[in-house]
């Protein structure tokens, strides 16, 4: 399956906004360390707090899994090409996600579910997505499209939306909005 321009734009968006934190053009461990700081600051978790420690451990597991799967030339970095290739392979069978991909989906859900009630609402979603520079109003519209007009999204629903984001060619599919953007 070749990568369409639409899917390429979606993958590049996640690469640039959520992974290549230092904007170097590649993903490396330093990006994950910066992301840990950003996430913990957003939530008010200080070094030594259990949530800070958990965030660090999970994010490093995600990095290790990503590096092992995508860093095909073993240079300690994941390039855009390596990233796109990996997600294109994922799109062949989204139900067979790698452990790190499952871990990342669960981490994002838990991050957005600030109340820990098992669902994400519009305010929780907007708080997280807007912290990555997305206009809060766009986040609210994206949430409405993702949630199909409902007031919240459960973990079960989120998993399906996640699979859809990384595999669908349909620009109107609800999964396209899980990262706060309304268009690509």
matplotlib code that plots the C-alpha trace (Angstrom):
import matplotlib.pyplot as plt

x = [0.0, 1.5, 1.1, -1.4, -0.8, -3.6, -2.1, 1.4, 0.1, -1.5, 1.6, 3.8, 1.6, 1.9, 5.7, 6.2, 3.8, 3.9, 7.2, 9.9, 9.6, 13.0, 12.1, 15.4, 13.7, 14.2, 12.8, 15.4, 15.5, 16.0, 12.6, 11.0, 12.9, 11.5, 8.0, 8.2, 9.1, 6.2, 3.6, 4.6, 4.6, 1.1, -0.2, 1.8, 3.8, 7.1, 10.2, 9.7, 5.9, 4.6, 2.9, 6.1, 8.0, 5.2, 5.2, 9.0, 8.9, 6.1, 7.5, 11.0, 9.3, 7.5, 10.8, 12.5, 9.7, 9.6, 13.4, 13.6, 10.8, 11.4, 15.1, 16.0, 19.5, 20.2, 21.5, 19.5, 17.0, 13.8, 13.5, 10.3, 10.8, 11.3, 8.2, 6.0, 7.2, 6.4, 2.9, 2.2, 3.0, 0.7, -2.2, -2.0, -3.3, -4.2, -5.5, -1.9, -0.4, 3.0, 3.3, 4.7, 1.9, -0.7, 1.2, 1.2, -2.5, -3.2, -0.8, -2.6, -6.0, -4.9, -3.3, -6.5, -8.7, -7.6, -10.5, -9.6, -13.3, -12.6, -13.8, -12.5, -14.7, -14.2, -12.5, -10.0, -9.3, -8.9, -6.6, -4.1, -4.3, -4.1, -0.9, 0.7, -0.2, -3.5, -6.2, -8.6, -11.6, -10.2, -9.7, -13.4, -14.6, -12.2, -13.6, -17.1, -16.3, -14.2, -17.0, -19.7, -21.6, -21.5, -20.2, -17.4, -15.3, -14.6, -11.3, -13.0, -14.1, -10.7, -8.9, -11.0, -10.5, -6.8, -6.7, -8.7, -6.4, -3.3, -5.0, -8.0, -8.0, -11.4, -10.9, -14.3, -13.6, -14.0, -10.6, -8.8, -9.6, -8.0, -5.0, -7.0, -6.8, -9.8, -8.1, -4.9]
y = [0.0, 3.3, 6.3, 8.9, 12.6, 12.8, 10.1, 11.5, 14.9, 13.2, 11.3, 14.3, 16.3, 13.8, 13.5, 17.2, 18.2, 15.3, 13.5, 15.8, 18.1, 19.9, 20.3, 18.8, 16.9, 13.5, 11.8, 10.8, 10.2, 13.9, 14.6, 12.2, 13.8, 17.2, 15.7, 14.3, 17.7, 19.3, 16.8, 16.8, 20.6, 20.6, 18.4, 19.9, 16.7, 17.4, 15.1, 12.5, 12.5, 9.0, 10.4, 12.0, 8.8, 6.8, 9.3, 9.0, 5.2, 4.9, 7.5, 5.8, 2.5, 4.1, 5.6, 2.2, 0.5, 3.1, 3.1, -0.7, -0.9, 2.3, 3.1, 0.9, 2.3, 2.0, 5.7, 6.3, 8.6, 8.1, 10.0, 11.1, 8.3, 5.7, 7.0, 6.9, 3.4, 2.1, 3.6, 2.4, -1.1, -0.5, 0.5, -3.0, -4.5, -2.0, -4.7, -6.1, -2.9, -3.2, -3.0, 0.5, 1.7, 0.3, 1.9, 5.3, 5.2, 4.3, 7.0, 9.6, 8.5, 8.7, 12.1, 13.5, 11.8, 14.3, 13.4, 9.7, 8.8, 6.5, 9.0, 12.1, 15.2, 18.3, 20.4, 17.6, 17.1, 20.8, 21.3, 18.7, 19.5, 23.2, 22.8, 21.6, 24.9, 24.0, 26.8, 25.8, 26.5, 24.1, 21.5, 21.8, 21.4, 18.4, 16.9, 17.2, 15.5, 12.8, 12.1, 12.2, 14.8, 13.0, 14.6, 12.1, 9.3, 6.1, 4.1, 1.5, 4.2, 5.9, 2.7, 2.4, 6.1, 5.6, 2.8, 4.9, 7.9, 5.9, 3.9, 5.6, 7.4, 9.0, 12.7, 12.7, 9.7, 10.6, 9.1, 11.9, 14.4, 12.6, 14.9, 18.2, 19.2, 19.6, 19.4, 18.2]
z = [0.0, -1.0, 1.3, 0.0, 0.4, 2.9, 5.2, 4.7, 6.0, 9.0, 9.8, 9.4, 11.7, 14.6, 13.8, 14.0, 16.8, 19.2, 18.6, 17.1, 20.1, 19.5, 15.8, 14.6, 11.7, 13.4, 16.5, 19.1, 22.9, 23.6, 22.1, 24.6, 27.5, 26.4, 26.0, 29.5, 30.9, 28.9, 30.0, 33.6, 33.7, 32.0, 34.8, 37.6, 38.3, 39.9, 39.9, 42.6, 42.2, 41.3, 38.1, 37.0, 37.5, 35.7, 32.8, 32.4, 32.5, 30.0, 27.6, 27.6, 26.8, 23.9, 22.7, 22.9, 21.1, 18.4, 17.9, 17.7, 15.1, 13.0, 13.2, 10.2, 9.7, 13.5, 13.8, 17.1, 15.3, 13.4, 10.2, 8.5, 6.0, 8.6, 10.5, 7.4, 6.5, 10.0, 10.0, 6.5, 7.7, 10.7, 8.3, 6.7, 9.9, 12.7, 15.0, 15.2, 16.7, 18.3, 22.1, 22.0, 19.7, 22.1, 25.0, 23.3, 22.5, 26.2, 27.4, 25.3, 26.5, 30.1, 29.6, 28.1, 30.7, 33.5, 35.7, 35.4, 35.0, 32.0, 29.4, 27.6, 27.4, 25.3, 28.0, 28.8, 25.1, 24.5, 27.4, 26.1, 22.4, 22.8, 25.0, 21.7, 20.0, 18.4, 18.6, 21.4, 19.2, 16.6, 19.3, 20.4, 16.8, 16.4, 19.6, 18.4, 15.1, 16.9, 19.5, 16.7, 18.7, 22.0, 25.2, 25.8, 24.3, 26.1, 26.0, 23.8, 21.3, 21.5, 20.5, 17.3, 16.5, 17.0, 14.5, 12.1, 12.4, 11.3, 8.6, 6.9, 3.6, 4.4, 5.3, 7.1, 9.4, 13.1, 13.9, 11.9, 14.7, 17.7, 17.7, 17.7, 14.1, 11.8, 8.5, 6.8]

ax = plt.figure().add_subplot(projection="3d")
ax.plot(x, y, z, "-o")
ax.set_aspect("equal")
plt.show()
